[in-house]
Amino acid sequence: MVFFANLSACLIGMEACGSVHHWARKLQALGHTVRLMAPQFVKPCVTTRPMRK
């Protein structure tokens, strides 16, 4: 929350899951615009590489 509190108001996209509504309300209270996305639309946008064992 400290990171987002120090960030100027912006658009934040989040994957819809169990606790996302709680965090969306907190971020909106800080002045950000939050958009929730269905999980099937988030997966194609993930650019991280899987961790190696």
N, C-alpha and C positions, 0 to 999 in steps of 0.2 A: 504494500500500500504506500510506503514511503516513495517508491519510484514514481507511481502514478500521481501522488500528491504534488510532487515537484515538477511534473510534466504539464506543459500548457494543454489546454483543452484540445482533444483530438478524437478521431473516430477509432474505436477499438472493436475488432471482430473477434468473437469467441465461439468455440464449438459448444453447442447445446449439450449439457450433461446434467447430472443431478444437482450440483451446487452452483451452477452458473447464474441462476437468477439472484442468488444472494450477492455474488460478486458484481453482477451487473448493476444492482441497486447501489452498491457502495461506490462504484466507479462513476455512476451518473450523479451521485451526490457531490462528487468532486468536480463536476462540470463536463465530464466526457460524454460523448455519444457512443452508445454500445449497440452493436448489431449481433444477434445470435444467428449461427449457421447450423444447419443440419449436418450431422457427422459425415454422411456420404459425400457432401460437398467440400468438406475440410481435407479429407485424406489426399486428394490430388494436389493440394497446395503445400503439403508437408515437404520441406526441403532438407531436413536433417538426415544424416546417415545413421544407420543402426549402430549401436555400440558393439564393439568387438569383445569377445570373451577371452 
